[in-house]
C-alpha cells in the first residue's frame, strides 16, 4: 500500500477529525479511503443515470457495433 500526502485546509482537517470521533471510520486514513470509494461509486451511478437520460432523449447509437467502432 502506498502513502499519499495531501495538504488540507484547517476546516477539512476538522471535518475529518469530527467524522473519525463520531465513529464514521476508525482512522483518518480509513475515512479518506471510504470517501474516495464513495466518490467513485457516486460517479459510476451518475454515468449510468446520464446514459439512461441520453437514451430517453434519443441520443443512443444503434446499428452494428463493428461499423460504429470503425466510424470512431
N, C-alpha and C positions, 0 to 999 in steps of 0.2 A: 504494500500500500504506500502510495506517495503522500507527501505533505505539500499543501499549498498555503502560502502566506498571503493574506488579503487584508489591506488596510480597511478599518471600519470606523465609521463616524461614532462619536460617543452615544448618539441616540440608538444606532443599530446595536452597538455593544450592550447597551442597557436592555434593549428588547430581547436579545439573546439570553442575557443573564436572567431576566424575568421568566422567560419560557422554560429555561432549564430548572429554575427554582420551583416552578409550578408543575414540574414533572412531565412536561411535554417530551423531553428527551433526557437521557441520563448524563449527557455531557454536551459541551458546546459543539464539539466535532460531530457527535451523533445528530444534533439538531440541524447543523448545516447539511449533512448528508441527507437527512429526511427532507429538508427544504428543496434540495436540488432534485431529488427523486420526484417529489410532488410537482415541482415546476415542469419537469419533463413529461409527467403523466398529464398535467393540465394542457400542455402544448399538443400532445397527441390527441386528446379529446377535442380541442379546438380545431385541429386539422380535419378530424372526421366530421365535425359539425359544419365546417366551411365546405367540405366536399358534398355533404348532403344538401346544403343550401344551393351550391352550384348545380347539382342535379335537379333540384326543384326549379331553378331558374333556366333550365335547359342548356346549361353550359357544360355538357358532358360530351365526351368523344365516343363516337360509335364507329364500328367497322372492324376490319381485320387488324389485329394488334401488330402484326409484322409490317403491314402497309403503313400504319400510323407511326410506328417506330422509325421506319425508313424516312418518313417525311420530316422528322425532327432534326 
